[in-house]
Amino acid sequence: MITKKRKIAYLKKISSLLAVLIFFGVGAPLASAETVASTSSGSQIISTGFSDVNRTHPNYTAITYLSQKGVIGGYADGTFKPESAINRAEVLKIILKGSDIESDEVFGEHFPDVAEGDWFAPFVMKARALGFVEGNDDDGTFTPGRQVNTAEFLKMLLVANNIDVSAFEGKEVAPNIPLDAWYANYVNYAVVLGIAARDADGNVDAAKPLTRGEVMDMMYLLSIILNGKDTQFLLSRAEAEMAQIEVYIAANIVAYAKNSSDLAVDLTQQAYKNMPDNNVVLGAAKIARAYDWLVDSFVLGIKGDNEAAAKVANDAIDKATEAWEANNATQPIAKHIKERAREILVQVDGAED
């Protein structure tokens, strides 16, 4: 079993992967010109530009992506406040800008609490024209400052993007969601596609008020789905997720590392479906799978399941070798994964196959 002392030593070793740059390019490398900052290992990492969103934040990749795309901005003090509540006006801006929908509607006095000079007025007008916001039944107001819950956000997000959720009519996806609820199909779609998360019992809290960070994550995940045919986009997102794995492991936030490795696998698998005959894509898919197994092996070792940890570590080694063979450009990261897997084997008293 990995003791606490040995675990800390391993965390220090595994964090050295930050020094390895992962570039998967189809026709061109994915080097980019975003704001970067140096780590203690000497590598350069993308920065969100927000003082309260560091590399270990669970919504880091989503916030970074949407910030770079120009969908979101921060507050005057340089913060983003990812844990703060988000209101209806803010949500409309994020949905429309994140979905590349122009807010070009002519202003109309449709809501008594929305004036032409309000910063959010163009977004409200466009949302009304698209049919996913309307006035309250009692007084016709829009209530721009009211907080948004999961069900409301998902309906607005999916309707804005013309997503047909009728296939989920009458189907139970989350046991606590009534089949006849007005939001059932939207929530079910979001759960099946991985946009909304379920708890340990498979339930979804549709009434849960959302934070700014949570909205960023759901917007980001839908963007991935909508760009599912763009192989270069998928690989760039996989690269970003894999870069996060080591950050989370080094910070001892293993659950976040697993989320990133799972998403990297999903992204590269979809890329492989798009271009099954491309060696760069094949190499990326194999590296992502090797990385995911490396994380699994680490988790099993922490839990004391040495036999299973050793088996999965060997799986990671084999898959990293396959990635190397598929695309020689993956050699640095493949070599690193194999080295880390071998370190796990030593610590769990396993042997390389």
C-alpha positions in Angstrom: 0.0 0.0 0.0 1.2 3.5 -0.8 1.9 5.3 2.5 1.2 9.0 3.0 5.0 9.7 2.9 5.4 7.7 -0.3 2.3 9.3 -1.8 3.8 12.8 -1.3 7.0 11.7 -2.9 5.1 10.3 -5.9 3.1 13.5 -6.2 6.3 15.4 -6.5 7.6 13.0 -9.2 4.4 12.9 -11.3 4.1 16.7 -11.3 7.2 16.9 -13.5 5.0 16.1 -16.5 4.3 19.8 -16.6 7.6 20.1 -18.3 6.4 18.0 -21.3 4.4 20.0 -23.9 1.7 18.1 -25.6 1.0 19.2 -29.2 -1.4 17.3 -31.3 -1.8 18.9 -34.7 -3.6 17.8 -37.8 -1.6 19.6 -40.5 -0.1 22.1 -38.0 0.9 22.1 -34.3 -1.4 23.6 -31.8 1.0 26.1 -30.3 -1.0 29.1 -29.2 -0.4 32.7 -28.1 -2.5 32.8 -24.9 -1.3 34.4 -21.8 1.2 32.1 -20.1 2.9 31.8 -16.7 5.9 29.7 -15.7 5.6 26.8 -13.2 8.3 25.7 -10.9 9.2 23.0 -13.3 10.0 25.5 -16.0 7.1 24.8 -18.3 4.7 27.5 -19.5 1.0 27.3 -18.8 -2.1 29.1 -20.0 -3.5 31.6 -17.5 -7.2 32.6 -17.3 -6.2 36.2 -16.4 -8.5 36.1 -13.4 -6.8 36.3 -10.0 -9.3 33.9 -8.3 -9.2 31.1 -11.0 -5.9 29.3 -10.7 -4.8 26.1 -12.4 -6.3 23.9 -9.6 -9.8 25.3 -10.0 -12.4 22.7 -11.2 -13.7 25.0 -13.9 -10.3 26.2 -15.1 -10.4 24.8 -18.6 -14.0 26.0 -19.2 -13.3 29.5 -17.9 -10.0 29.7 -19.9 -11.7 28.6 -23.1 -14.7 31.0 -22.8 -12.4 33.8 -21.8 -10.2 33.3 -24.8 -13.2 33.2 -27.0 -14.4 36.5 -25.7 -17.6 35.2 -24.2 -16.8 36.2 -20.6 -15.0 39.0 -18.8 -14.1 39.6 -15.2 -14.8 42.2 -12.7 -12.9 45.5 -12.3 -10.7 44.0 -9.6 -9.5 41.3 -11.9 -11.6 38.5 -10.4 -14.2 36.2 -12.0 -16.0 35.0 -8.9 -16.7 31.5 -10.1 -18.4 30.5 -6.9 -20.8 33.5 -7.0 -24.5 33.2 -8.0 -25.3 34.1 -11.6 -28.5 35.9 -12.7 -30.7 35.8 -15.8 -29.2 38.8 -17.5 -25.7 37.4 -17.2 -26.8 33.9 -18.4 -28.3 35.3 -21.5 -25.1 37.1 -22.5 -23.1 33.9 -21.9 -25.5 31.7 -23.9 -25.8 34.0 -26.9 -22.1 34.9 -27.1 -21.0 31.4 -26.4 -23.3 30.1 -29.1 -22.1 32.8 -31.6 -25.6 34.3 -31.8 -25.7 37.9 -32.7 -27.9 40.1 -30.5 -29.2 42.3 -33.3 -32.9 42.6 -32.4 -34.5 46.0 -32.4 -35.4 47.1 -28.9 -39.0 46.8 -27.9 -40.8 47.6 -24.7 -41.7 44.0 -24.0 -40.7 44.0 -20.3 -41.4 46.7 -17.8 -38.0 46.1 -16.1 -35.8 46.2 -19.2 -34.9 49.6 -20.5 -33.2 50.3 -23.8 -30.1 51.6 -22.1 -29.6 48.5 -20.0 -26.4 46.6 -20.9 -28.4 43.4 -21.1 -31.2 44.7 -23.2 -29.9 43.5 -26.5 -29.5 39.9 -25.1 -33.0 40.0 -23.7 -34.5 41.1 -27.0 -32.7 38.4 -28.9 -33.6 35.7 -26.4 -37.3 36.8 -26.6 -37.1 36.7 -30.4 -35.7 33.2 -30.2 -38.5 32.1 -27.9 -36.6 31.1 -24.7 -37.5 34.0 -22.4 -40.8 35.6 -21.6 -42.3 37.8 -19.0 -43.5 36.6 -15.6 -47.2 35.6 -15.5 -48.1 38.0 -12.8 -46.6 41.3 -14.0 -44.8 40.6 -17.3 -41.3 41.4 -15.9 -38.1 39.8 -17.0 -36.4 40.0 -13.6 -32.9 40.3 -14.8 -31.3 40.0 -11.4 -33.0 36.8 -10.4 -30.7 33.8 -9.9 -30.9 30.9 -12.4 -31.4 27.3 -11.5 -30.3 24.2 -13.4 -33.6 23.5 -15.2 -34.0 27.1 -16.4 -30.5 27.3 -17.7 -30.6 24.0 -19.5 -33.8 25.0 -21.3 -32.4 28.4 -22.3 -29.1 26.9 -23.5 -30.6 24.1 -25.6 -33.5 26.1 -27.1 -31.0 28.8 -28.1 -29.0 26.2 -30.0 -32.0 24.7 -31.7 -31.4 21.3 -30.1 -34.3 18.9 -30.4 -34.9 17.1 -27.1 -38.1 15.4 -28.1 -36.4 12.0 -28.2 -36.3 12.0 -24.4 -40.1 12.4 -24.1 -41.4 10.0 -21.4 -37.9 8.5 -20.7 -36.5 8.2 -17.2 -32.9 9.2 -17.1 -32.7 10.7 -13.6 -35.1 8.9 -11.3 -36.0 12.1 -9.4 -37.1 14.0 -12.5 -40.8 13.8 -13.0 -41.6 12.6 -16.6 -44.2 15.3 -17.0 -42.1 18.2 -15.7 -41.7 21.0 -18.2 -37.9 20.7 -17.9 -37.6 16.9 -18.0 -36.5 16.5 -21.7 -33.9 19.3 -21.3 -32.4 17.8 -18.2 -32.5 14.3 -19.6 -30.7 15.4 -22.8 -28.1 17.2 -20.7 -27.5 14.2 -18.5 -27.1 11.7 -21.4 -24.8 14.0 -23.3 -22.7 14.7 -20.2 -23.5 18.4 -19.8 -25.3 18.0 -16.4 -24.0 15.7 -13.7 -25.9 13.3 -11.6 -25.3 12.6 -7.9 -24.3 9.2 -6.4 -28.0 8.1 -6.6 -28.3 9.1 -10.3 -30.4 12.2 -9.4 -30.2 15.7 -10.7 -31.1 18.7 -8.6 -33.1 20.7 -11.2 -33.9 23.5 -8.7 -30.3 24.0 -7.7 -29.2 27.7 -8.1 -26.1 27.8 -10.4 -22.8 29.5 -9.8 -20.9 31.3 -12.5 -18.3 28.5 -12.6 -21.0 25.8 -13.1 -22.6 27.7 -15.9 -19.1 28.0 -17.6 -18.7 24.2 -17.4 -22.1 23.5 -19.0 -21.5 26.1 -21.7 -18.1 24.6 -22.4 -19.4 21.0 -22.6 -22.1 22.0 -25.0 -19.5 23.8 -27.1 -17.6 20.5 -27.3 -20.7 18.7 -28.5 -21.6 21.3 -31.1 -18.0 21.2 -32.4 -17.9 17.4 -32.5 -17.0 17.3 -36.2 -14.1 19.7 -35.9 -11.2 17.3 -35.3 -8.6 20.0 -34.7 -10.9 21.6 -32.0 -11.4 18.3 -30.3 -7.6 17.6 -30.1 -6.9 21.1 -28.8 -9.5 20.6 -26.1 -8.0 17.2 -25.3 -4.6 18.8 -25.0 -5.9 21.3 -22.5 -7.5 18.6 -20.4 -4.4 16.4 -20.4 -2.3 19.4 -19.3 -4.6 19.7 -16.3 -4.3 16.1 -15.1 -0.9 16.5 -13.6 -1.8 19.9 -12.0 -4.7 18.2 -10.2 -2.6 15.2 -9.2 0.1 17.4 -7.8 -2.5 19.3 -5.8 -3.9 16.0 -4.5 -7.3 16.6 -6.1 -7.6 13.2 -7.8 -11.3 13.5 -8.6 -10.6 16.5 -10.8 -7.7 14.7 -12.5 -10.0 11.8 -13.3 -12.6 14.2 -14.7 -10.0 15.7 -17.0 -8.6 12.3 -18.1 -12.2 11.0 -18.8 -13.0 14.1 -20.9 -9.7 13.8 -22.8 -10.6 10.2 -23.7 -14.0 11.2 -24.9 -12.6 14.1 -27.0 -10.0 12.0 -28.7 -12.4 9.1 -29.3 -14.7 11.4 -31.2 -11.7 12.8 -33.1 -10.8 9.3 -34.0 -14.3 8.6 -35.3 -14.0 11.7 -37.5 -10.6 10.7 -38.9 -9.9 7.0 -38.3 -7.1 6.8 -40.8 -5.0 9.7 -39.5 -2.0 8.6 -37.4 -1.9 11.9 -35.5 -5.4 11.4 -34.3 -4.8 7.7 -33.6 -1.8 8.6 -31.5 -3.7 11.2 -29.6 -6.5 8.8 -28.8 -4.0 6.2 -27.5 -2.1 8.8 -25.4 -5.4 9.9 -23.8 -6.3 6.4 -23.0 -2.8 5.7 -21.6 -3.1 8.8 -19.5 -6.5 7.8 -18.2 -5.2 4.4 -17.1 -2.2 6.1 -15.5 -4.7 8.1 -13.3 -6.7 5.0 -12.6 -3.6 3.1 -11.5 -2.6 6.0 -9.2 -6.1 6.0 -7.7 -6.0 2.2 -7.1 -2.6 2.4 -5.5 -3.9 5.1 -3.1 -6.8 2.8 -2.2 -4.4 0.0 -1.5 -5.6 -2.2 -4.3 -2.0 -3.1 -5.4 -2.9 -5.9 -7.8 -5.4 -3.9 -9.8 -3.0 -0.9 -9.7 -0.2 -3.0 -11.2 -2.5 -4.4 -13.9 -3.7 -0.9 -15.0 -0.2 0.5 -14.8 0.9 -2.2 -17.3 -2.1 -1.3 -19.5 -1.0 2.3 -19.5 2.5 1.3 -20.5 1.2 -0.9 -23.4 -1.1 1.9 -24.6 1.6 4.5 -24.4 3.8 2.2 -26.6 1.0 1.9 -29.1 0.7 5.7 -29.2 4.4 6.1 -29.9 4.2 3.6 -32.7 1.2 5.3 -34.2 2.7 8.8 -34.2 6.4 9.3 -33.3 5.6 12.9 -32.2 4.0 11.4 -29.1 7.3 10.0 -28.0 8.0 12.5 -25.1 4.6 12.2 -23.5 4.5 8.4 -24.1 7.9 8.0 -22.5 6.8 10.0 -19.5 3.6 8.1 -19.0 5.6 4.8 -19.1 8.1 6.2 -16.5 5.4 7.2 -14.2 3.6 3.9 -14.6 6.8 2.0 -13.7 7.1 4.2 -10.6 3.7 3.0 -9.6 4.7 -0.6 -10.2 7.6 -0.2 -7.8 5.4 1.3 -5.2 2.7 -1.3 -5.4 5.3 -4.2 -5.6 4.2 -5.0 -9.1 6.2 -6.1 -12.1 6.2 -4.9 -15.7 4.6 -7.5 -18.1 
